[in-house]
Amino acid sequence: MPSKLAEHFVRFLSEVGDLIVDPFGGWATTGRGAELNNRRWLVTERCREYLMAAAQRFAGAPGFQTSMGGFNA
């Protein structure tokens, strides 16, 4: 999904401070849109490779954490 589209839906369907949950997180495009628009977010993804790539977008960001065992972003 294009980043601008994810950001549009985040702004349209939620308010600042809301929690955005994406059960099919992929590369966390929705999470990035939520982050850029002051929403809290949580993503899950079945494919570990997608999550590893997505985690690189947020490595070092305040509050970022992952529950993938043995994974170091």
C-alpha angles and dihedrals in degrees: 000000000000114000094235091055092052090049091050093054092044091055094041098047103036145037131234109285096022120133114246114201121193112184091187097048101166106171092350095253089150090048090053091050090050092048092051091050100047097257126134113238145191127188133186127193133180095211109078093200091060091050093049090052092046092049090059089065091061104031108133095015115134111266095010115143136157131207094207105125113239094004118134114190 
